[in-house]
Amino acid sequence: MKLRERITGFVKEVALVACVVLLINSFVMASFQVPTGSMEDTVQIGDFLFVNKFIYGGSTPFTVPFTTIRIPHLRVPGFRSVARGDVIVFDWPGGRDQVEKPPQMWYLKRCIGLPGDTIRIDNRVVYVNGRVFPNPPHSKFLRSESVPRYLGSPALFPAGASYNEDNYGPIVIPRKGMKVALETESLPAWEVFIQREGHSVQTRDGKVFIDGSEAAAYKVERDYVFAMGDNRDNSLDSRFWGFVPVEDIIGEPMIVFWSWDPEIPPYDIFHKLASIRLERIGQVIR
């Protein structure tokens, strides 16, 4: 066999393997390394997770492979829809006041509320549609007492609200087709949301204009969920930056397949290997 034929055959094999890996990574399974402690003690920093992508429906890549350049993506039907209490991996929508999506960044949180649900937190107790949402089995709090209701946090979502992380809402999670009344006083809470859905927003003479036309209400175009970390006092989540589009949910983590101390640099090979947490490997994520 000529050298040229060997090279051609090798390139074809590599291309085939790359395509198979890309298809699996897009529609079936992906891996995720836990970067922060926001979901402790359900998972730990340094855990590596297998993420089930086909359960909610896999999608084509969100970015050009091996780059951060965003591209339109398509989703295939899944086995079921996301449910309250699911631990989810999703493409972070960006900060509260950020219209343009940042470079792709996957987050891991727990889905607390679904499209159309009403969320309220009262002295750390979460209520969904008026019913108590039980704390996850491995959730934790770093502070012994909740923040008093009268101490509002200006960093929370939506802009202008007087909530804090322990006393929040009530707030309705947007669903496709829902109409939101628009007034100049309430617009700061919805302006970035509307812009993220691809529309321009202006105010003139006490009136609201969307895409140049006067509007008394806005019709929501996508479904959203509300996501929170199990480590409630150490989690930047929907309380801070808002709702997660359902179409941006990547999948559901299933199991820990590897775990070690991420603070130890790779070149310190002996200490790195000694930090492997064998007891974490095989843990199912719930």
N, C-alpha and C positions, 0 to 999 in steps of 0.2 A: 504494500500500500504506500502510495506516495505521501510525502510529508504534508503536502497541501491538503490531501484528503483527510489525513489524520487530524490536522488542525481544524478543518471544517466540521468533522464529526464531533470533536471535543467542544467546539463552540456551540453546536446544536444541543449537545447534552447539557451543557451549563445553562443555556437559555431555557431548556425544558424544565430543569430543576428550579430555576429562578421563577418561572411562571407558576409552577405548582406551589412553591413556597408563598408567592404573592397571593394566589387564590386562597390558600389555607389561612393566611394571615388576614385577608380581607373578609372572608365569609364564615370561617369556622372557628379559629382559635388564635389568640394573641397572648403575649406575655406582658406583665406589668410589674415594675418594681415599686414598692411602697416608699415614697420619698419623705413623708412627714408622719407625725404622730397623731394626726387629726382623727384617725379611725381606731386608735387604741381603746380597749385591748382586743378588739375583734381581729385586727392585724397589727403587725409591728413594723417599725422602720427597718428596712433591709429584707423584708419578705419579698419573694418573687412569686407571682400568682399566674395561674392559667386563667385566661378570660374567655368565657363562652360567648362567642359573637353571634352564633346562629340562633340562639334562643329568642332574641328580639328581632332577628333579621340582620344578616351581615350587610355590609355596604362596600362600595368601591372606595379606594383610598381617598382620604380627605385632602391629601397633599400629593404633589409629584414625589414618587419614591425617592428616598434619601435626601429630600430637601424639605424646607418649611413653606414652600410655595403652595398656597391653597388652590384647590380646583373643585368644581361642582362634583357632588357625589350622589350616587343612587343607592337606595336600600331595597333589598329583597324581602319578601314576607317572612316573618318569624314564626316560631311555634306558639308564642304567647306575648301579650303586652306586658310592659313593666307593671309591677304591683307595689303597693305600699309595703315598706319593710325590706324590699330588695336592696342588696348592696350593688351599686352600679359603678361602672367606669364610663366616663363621658368626656367629650371634648369641651374644655372650659370655655364659657362664652365671653370671658373678659371681666374686667373690673366694673363696678357699679356705673361709673360715668363714662365708660369706654364703649364707643359705638363700633369701631372696627375690631373684628376678631383678632386676637394676638396670634403669633405662631402657634401651631398645634401643641397643646399641652393637655395631657390626660389627667383627670382628677378621679379620686375614689371617695365616694360618700354613700350614704344610705338614703333611698327615696322615702320621703316622709309623706308627701302629698301628690295626688294625681291631678290631671286637668279638670278644673271646675271645683276642686276641693277648697274649703276654707280652713286656713291654718291659724292657730292662735297658741301662744306660749304664755302661761300664767305661772309665775314663780317656778320656772323650769319645767313645769308639767306641760307636755305638748298635747294639744287638742286638734283633732281632725274632724271637721263637720260636727263639732260639739262633743265628740267622744274622745276619751283619753287614749292617746297613742302610747302603748307601753314602751318603756326604755328597753333597748336591745340588751341581751343577756350579758354582754361584755362591755357595756358603756361605762363611762366614768366621768367624774367631775373633779376639777382641780381645786375649786373654791368650796368652802364649807357652807357658804350662804349665797343666795341669789342677789343680783343687783336690784336695788329698789326700783319700783316702776317709775318714780318721778325723775330718775337719773337717765335721761335719754342719751343715746349715742349717735352723734352726727355721721358716723362712718357707716351706719347700717342702711340697708335697702328697705324701701325706696327713699330717694333723696327727699329731705324735708320732714320725714316721719319722726315722731318722738319716741320710738321704740328703743329698747336695749336687748341684748342677747338673751336675757332671762325672762323678759316680758315683752312679747312681740305680737303684733297684729291686733285684731284679725285682718287677714289678707287673703284674697281669692286668687287661686292659681289660674292663669289664663288658659282657656281652651279654644280650639278653633271654632270660629263663628260667634264667640262671645262679643258683646258690644260694651265698650267702655265709654262712659260719659266724659266729655272733655270740657274743662273750664280752665281759665288761665290760672286759677288758684291751685288746681290739682294737676296741672300739666307737668310740673317737675317730676312727679312720680312716674309718668308714662312717656316722657319725651324720648329718652334713650331707648326704651323698649320699642317704640314705634319706629325709630330710626334704624334699629337693628333688623326690623322686618323689611327694611328697604325703602322707607318713605322719608320725605323732608317734612319738617315741622317748623312753623313760624307762628308768632302772635302779632296781631295788629289791632289797635283800637279795642282791646279787650276781647278779641275774637281769636279762635284757633284755626289755623289753616294747615291742611295736609296736602302736600304736592300742589300747593297753590290754590286749593279750593277750600272754602270755609267748611268746617266740620264741627258738628255738635257731639259726635261720637266716633269711635274708632272700632272697626270690626277686626278682631284678632285673626291672624292668618295661620297660626301654627298651634300645636299642643305643647304644653310645658309641664314640668314636674318641679317639686321643691325638694332640695337635697340638703342633708345635714350630716355632720361628722358625729361618730359615736363618742368621741372625746370632746364633749360639748364646749368646754371652756378653752379648748386649744384648736379650734376649727374655724377657718374662713370658708363659709359656705353660703347657701342661698340667703341667709339672713344678712349677709354683707354685700353680695354682688348680684343677687336676683335669681330668676327662674332659669331652668335648663331646658332647652328645646328637646322634645322627645326624639327628634331626628338626629340629634347629636349624641345620643347614648350609644356607646361602643358595645357594651355587653355586660355580662354578670360574672364576676370572679368566682371560680369554683373551688380551687384548692391551692395550698402553698406547696410549690415544688422545690423551693430552695430558700435558705435564709442564712444570713450572716451579718456581721457588724459592718455597716457601710462607712463608718468613720475611719476604719483601718485602710490605708492606701494599698492598692494592688501589689506594689513592689515589696511590701512587707509580707511576703508570701506565707511565712510560718505563722505569724500572728493572725493573718487573714484566715488561714485554714483552721486555726484553733478556735476562731470565733463562729464557726458553722454551728447553727442551732438545729441539731438533729431532731429535737423534740417538736420543732415547728413543721418539719417536712411531712406532708400528708394531711395537715390540718384542713378541714373543710370550712369554707367561709359561709357564715350564716348571719 
